Amino acid sequence: MKDLENYGVLEMNAREIKETEGGIIPLLILAVDVFAVSFFAGAYYELRQ
């Protein structure tokens, strides 16, 4: 860590990391959305045959 301090790199606290990464909630919403779209696309495909 001492080498990074020479370049002006600082550690981030938990709040800064969450603001940068966006937290887990958007990732969970995206996962549910992808699952729902694939499920309904598959169901639609089966009904069309």
mmCIF file of the C-alpha atoms, coordinates in Angstrom:
data_MODEL
# 
_entry.id   MODEL 
# 
loop_
_atom_site.group_PDB 
_atom_site.id 
_atom_site.type_symbol 
_atom_site.label_atom_id 
_atom_site.label_alt_id 
_atom_site.label_comp_id 
_atom_site.label_asym_id 
_atom_site.label_entity_id 
_atom_site.label_seq_id 
_atom_site.pdbx_PDB_ins_code 
_atom_site.Cartn_x 
_atom_site.Cartn_y 
_atom_site.Cartn_z 
_atom_site.occupancy 
_atom_site.B_iso_or_equiv 
_atom_site.pdbx_formal_charge 
_atom_site.auth_seq_id 
_atom_site.auth_comp_id 
_atom_site.auth_asym_id 
_atom_site.auth_atom_id 
_atom_site.pdbx_PDB_model_num 
ATOM 1  C CA . MET A 1 1  ? 0.000   0.000   0.000   1.00 0.00 ? 1  MET A CA 1 
ATOM 2  C CA . LYS A 1 2  ? 2.933   2.319   0.566   1.00 0.00 ? 2  LYS A CA 1 
ATOM 3  C CA . ASP A 1 3  ? 3.790   2.317   -3.150  1.00 0.00 ? 3  ASP A CA 1 
ATOM 4  C CA . LEU A 1 4  ? 0.283   3.454   -4.084  1.00 0.00 ? 4  LEU A CA 1 
ATOM 5  C CA . GLU A 1 5  ? 0.384   6.289   -1.560  1.00 0.00 ? 5  GLU A CA 1 
ATOM 6  C CA . ASN A 1 6  ? 3.396   7.664   -3.422  1.00 0.00 ? 6  ASN A CA 1 
ATOM 7  C CA . TYR A 1 7  ? 1.194   8.034   -6.505  1.00 0.00 ? 7  TYR A CA 1 
ATOM 8  C CA . GLY A 1 8  ? -1.600  9.780   -4.591  1.00 0.00 ? 8  GLY A CA 1 
ATOM 9  C CA . VAL A 1 9  ? -3.947  6.765   -4.492  1.00 0.00 ? 9  VAL A CA 1 
ATOM 10 C CA . LEU A 1 10 ? -6.129  6.705   -1.396  1.00 0.00 ? 10 LEU A CA 1 
ATOM 11 C CA . GLU A 1 11 ? -8.284  3.996   0.155   1.00 0.00 ? 11 GLU A CA 1 
ATOM 12 C CA . MET A 1 12 ? -12.038 4.247   -0.188  1.00 0.00 ? 12 MET A CA 1 
ATOM 13 C CA . ASN A 1 13 ? -14.384 3.764   2.737   1.00 0.00 ? 13 ASN A CA 1 
ATOM 14 C CA . ALA A 1 14 ? -17.505 1.564   2.584   1.00 0.00 ? 14 ALA A CA 1 
ATOM 15 C CA . ARG A 1 15 ? -19.792 4.440   1.560   1.00 0.00 ? 15 ARG A CA 1 
ATOM 16 C CA . GLU A 1 16 ? -17.534 5.466   -1.320  1.00 0.00 ? 16 GLU A CA 1 
ATOM 17 C CA . ILE A 1 17 ? -17.288 1.878   -2.524  1.00 0.00 ? 17 ILE A CA 1 
ATOM 18 C CA . LYS A 1 18 ? -21.080 1.506   -2.469  1.00 0.00 ? 18 LYS A CA 1 
ATOM 19 C CA . GLU A 1 19 ? -21.528 4.775   -4.389  1.00 0.00 ? 19 GLU A CA 1 
ATOM 20 C CA . THR A 1 20 ? -18.959 3.675   -6.964  1.00 0.00 ? 20 THR A CA 1 
ATOM 21 C CA . GLU A 1 21 ? -20.186 0.111   -7.359  1.00 0.00 ? 21 GLU A CA 1 
ATOM 22 C CA . GLY A 1 22 ? -23.892 0.909   -7.037  1.00 0.00 ? 22 GLY A CA 1 
ATOM 23 C CA . GLY A 1 23 ? -24.618 -1.714  -4.413  1.00 0.00 ? 23 GLY A CA 1 
ATOM 24 C CA . ILE A 1 24 ? -26.225 -5.119  -4.886  1.00 0.00 ? 24 ILE A CA 1 
ATOM 25 C CA . ILE A 1 25 ? -29.834 -4.006  -5.469  1.00 0.00 ? 25 ILE A CA 1 
ATOM 26 C CA . PRO A 1 26 ? -29.371 -2.893  -9.110  1.00 0.00 ? 26 PRO A CA 1 
ATOM 27 C CA . LEU A 1 27 ? -27.589 -6.173  -9.833  1.00 0.00 ? 27 LEU A CA 1 
ATOM 28 C CA . LEU A 1 28 ? -30.471 -8.177  -8.354  1.00 0.00 ? 28 LEU A CA 1 
ATOM 29 C CA . ILE A 1 29 ? -33.026 -6.185  -10.342 1.00 0.00 ? 29 ILE A CA 1 
ATOM 30 C CA . LEU A 1 30 ? -31.057 -6.819  -13.531 1.00 0.00 ? 30 LEU A CA 1 
ATOM 31 C CA . ALA A 1 31 ? -30.860 -10.554 -12.787 1.00 0.00 ? 31 ALA A CA 1 
ATOM 32 C CA . VAL A 1 32 ? -34.628 -10.785 -12.216 1.00 0.00 ? 32 VAL A CA 1 
ATOM 33 C CA . ASP A 1 33 ? -35.286 -8.805  -15.385 1.00 0.00 ? 33 ASP A CA 1 
ATOM 34 C CA . VAL A 1 34 ? -33.052 -11.041 -17.513 1.00 0.00 ? 34 VAL A CA 1 
ATOM 35 C CA . PHE A 1 35 ? -34.691 -14.148 -16.047 1.00 0.00 ? 35 PHE A CA 1 
ATOM 36 C CA . ALA A 1 36 ? -38.205 -12.814 -16.685 1.00 0.00 ? 36 ALA A CA 1 
ATOM 37 C CA . VAL A 1 37 ? -37.455 -11.822 -20.273 1.00 0.00 ? 37 VAL A CA 1 
ATOM 38 C CA . SER A 1 38 ? -35.887 -15.192 -21.069 1.00 0.00 ? 38 SER A CA 1 
ATOM 39 C CA . PHE A 1 39 ? -38.755 -17.060 -19.403 1.00 0.00 ? 39 PHE A CA 1 
ATOM 40 C CA . PHE A 1 40 ? -41.465 -15.186 -21.289 1.00 0.00 ? 40 PHE A CA 1 
ATOM 41 C CA . ALA A 1 41 ? -39.543 -15.362 -24.563 1.00 0.00 ? 41 ALA A CA 1 
ATOM 42 C CA . GLY A 1 42 ? -39.298 -19.137 -24.169 1.00 0.00 ? 42 GLY A CA 1 
ATOM 43 C CA . ALA A 1 43 ? -42.991 -19.429 -23.320 1.00 0.00 ? 43 ALA A CA 1 
ATOM 44 C CA . TYR A 1 44 ? -43.930 -17.302 -26.334 1.00 0.00 ? 44 TYR A CA 1 
ATOM 45 C CA . TYR A 1 45 ? -41.716 -19.415 -28.586 1.00 0.00 ? 45 TYR A CA 1 
ATOM 46 C CA . GLU A 1 46 ? -43.374 -22.623 -27.339 1.00 0.00 ? 46 GLU A CA 1 
ATOM 47 C CA . LEU A 1 47 ? -46.871 -21.213 -27.911 1.00 0.00 ? 47 LEU A CA 1 
ATOM 48 C CA . ARG A 1 48 ? -46.031 -20.192 -31.488 1.00 0.00 ? 48 ARG A CA 1 
ATOM 49 C CA . GLN A 1 49 ? -45.057 -23.733 -32.504 1.00 0.00 ? 49 GLN A CA 1 
# 
